[in-house]
């Protein structure tokens, strides 16, 4: 029987969530098996499990046991592949860990479904000046700076197209003709690209007023200087499931105070916490919007996405936060650009291996 080698997608039960995410990203099978030292299956972890844990207040440095699914559906080594396939269909899952009678992991069986086409538009904001990356951006727009062997924007488009998205709007301004000349109509990448030209800079949301028509489906808005492997299909599913008008992708940001923090009530010390770590969610520059969000966007005016979010919140509209568990880098300054160069080979170079391996 052909099974994927479970050792490549497994972590020990003592591992942190952050360590498990490294494995999740490296193998790109969207699942990690959590095992004990003997190789007995303790649970499974997907990006959805991690997102739910983060929203509960669990941190990335916490133990993977706090985020995993402790009762996953499994297949038995004694069963046939037909039985495994039937279980996958019955449970509407993609991955089936295979175990023996004592729950020792044998391998992973998974459904290799073709990527479904997504007609939801993707709007990429590409008009920024990139002043913090000068002199690199004096003659090249920031999205066209090369990271690895290709421009940042090509990596973005390739990754999104691989998820089934085919309709793109490129909002261009500064040196925008370089972008148009390189990408053309998008046919080389199997997508359709339409260009929205900003006569003047319009912020991170103002160019939405220039779209030829209001999208009929929920759509993605994303800054064009982000190197990320975020699952946009999962973002749209989350957005629709919660009936949001807007959903903002967020990243966990941890900050350690280098001193002992003293908590005081009146004149008395109530607690002293030595070098505490505070965790926050920060804006990741990627959004899902429902068509009604377009009602907020003024005609041909400077308008930022945080303003749109604030206006929806002011009217008690549903706004969601979607934690990103995948690789993400905002290439805003020179240290970010240098780090992205180092990260590219690890996260974006294709590994030449077989999908099926004998366990």
ABEGO torsion letter per residue (X at the ends): XBBBBAAAABBBAABBAAAAAAAAAAAGAGBBBBBBAAGBBAEBBBAAAAAAAAAAGBBAABBAAAABBABBBBBBAABBAAAAAAAAAAAGBABBBBBBAAGBBAEBBBBBBBBBBBABBBBBBAABAGAAAOAAAAABBAAABBBEABBAAAAAAAAAAAAGBABBBBBBBBGAAAAAAAAEAGAAAGBBBBBBBBABBAEAAAAAAABABBBABBBBBBBAABBBABBAAAAAAAAAAAGBABBBBBBBBBBBBABBBBBBBEABBABBBBGBBBBBBBBAGBBBBBAAAAAABBBGBBBBAAAAAAAAAAAGBBBBBBBBABBBBBBABAAAAAAAAAAAAAAABBBBBBABBBX
